Amino acid sequence: MKKLKLMLLLVLGILALNIWTATAQVVVIRPTPPPPPMGWVRPACPSPQHIWVEPYWYWDRRAGRHIWREGYWMRPKPRHVWIPGHWQDTHDGFIWIDGHWGRR
């Protein structure tokens, strides 16, 4: 009985971790990489409390192509750190991992 409870707890923990991780990112699989970054200029920081989010290419399903997203300043969440989005090359194609806030 103890083994069954331990196994159930382990399965529930894995499921909870997968659900938490899935909400932290958006995954888009593309067979080709995004275009090279466009030239851009970082505007002045509005305040010392703001952080810069780098510009990036994202995939627009409706348009059927990559769209350039300009960078922007934003205020950080307390006790969090910004984890930038990035394209990851996999055997299935290129996967976009969305930027998100992670706990410090």
C-alpha positions in Angstrom: 0.0 0.0 0.0 2.9 2.4 0.8 4.4 1.7 -2.6 1.1 2.5 -4.3 0.8 5.8 -2.5 4.4 6.7 -3.3 3.9 5.8 -6.9 0.7 7.9 -7.1 2.5 10.8 -5.4 5.3 10.6 -7.9 3.0 10.5 -10.9 1.0 13.5 -9.6 4.2 15.4 -9.0 5.4 14.8 -12.6 2.0 15.8 -14.0 2.0 19.0 -11.9 5.5 19.8 -13.1 4.5 19.3 -16.7 1.4 21.5 -16.4 3.5 24.3 -14.7 6.2 24.1 -17.3 3.6 24.1 -20.2 2.1 27.4 -18.9 5.5 29.0 -18.9 6.2 28.7 -22.6 4.6 28.6 -26.0 6.0 26.1 -28.4 5.8 26.6 -32.2 7.5 24.1 -34.5 8.8 25.4 -37.8 10.9 23.5 -40.4 13.1 26.5 -41.1 14.9 28.9 -38.8 13.8 32.5 -38.5 15.5 35.2 -40.6 18.6 36.9 -39.1 17.8 39.7 -36.6 16.9 43.0 -38.1 18.9 46.2 -37.2 17.4 48.0 -34.3 18.2 50.8 -31.8 17.4 50.4 -28.1 15.5 53.5 -26.9 16.4 55.2 -23.7 15.4 53.4 -20.5 12.3 55.0 -19.0 13.6 54.4 -15.4 16.2 52.4 -13.5 13.4 49.9 -12.6 12.8 48.8 -16.2 14.5 45.9 -18.0 14.9 45.5 -21.8 13.3 42.7 -23.7 15.3 41.9 -26.8 13.5 42.0 -30.2 12.8 38.7 -31.9 11.1 36.9 -34.7 7.9 35.0 -34.0 5.8 32.8 -36.2 2.4 34.1 -37.2 0.2 31.2 -38.1 -2.4 33.3 -39.9 0.2 35.1 -42.0 2.2 31.9 -42.6 5.5 33.7 -42.0 7.9 35.1 -39.4 7.0 38.5 -38.0 9.6 40.9 -36.3 8.7 41.9 -32.8 10.3 45.1 -31.7 12.1 45.1 -28.3 10.6 46.9 -25.4 11.1 48.1 -21.8 9.1 46.6 -19.0 9.0 46.6 -15.2 10.1 43.3 -13.6 7.9 41.3 -11.3 9.1 41.3 -7.7 11.5 38.5 -6.9 11.5 37.3 -10.5 14.0 37.3 -13.3 13.2 37.5 -17.1 14.1 34.4 -19.1 14.3 35.5 -22.7 12.5 33.7 -25.5 14.7 31.8 -28.0 14.5 29.5 -31.0 15.8 26.0 -30.4 16.9 23.7 -33.2 15.5 20.1 -32.7 15.2 17.1 -35.0 11.6 18.0 -35.6 12.4 21.6 -36.7 12.9 24.9 -34.9 10.9 25.4 -31.7 10.1 28.8 -30.2 10.4 28.9 -26.4 8.5 32.0 -25.3 10.1 34.5 -22.8 8.7 34.3 -19.3 9.3 35.3 -15.7 11.1 32.8 -13.4 11.5 32.9 -9.7 14.8 34.0 -8.3 
